[in-house]
Amino acid sequence: MTEEHARTVANVVMAAAAVCAAYYVLRTPSRRRAAWELARAWVTGPLAVWGVTEIRRAWDESRHPRSA
């Protein structure tokens, strides 16, 4: 088995596992609510912090032109 073939097989297995997990979570109301709450917490927490950090970094870099 070549490395390319192994990567393809691994990608297919991971995609199938993700689809099965999503189906399992979405078909049960309690798990669906828990997933929704987790997604909301992530959007309002780490994702928001990352966004603000990137905006601040871009703002700081735009004020100081790099010397050639």
Buried (B, 14 or more C-beta within 10 A) or exposed (E): EEEEEEEEEEEEEEEEEEEEEEEEBEEEEEEEEEBEEEEEEEEEEEEEEEEEEEEEEEEEEEEEEEEE
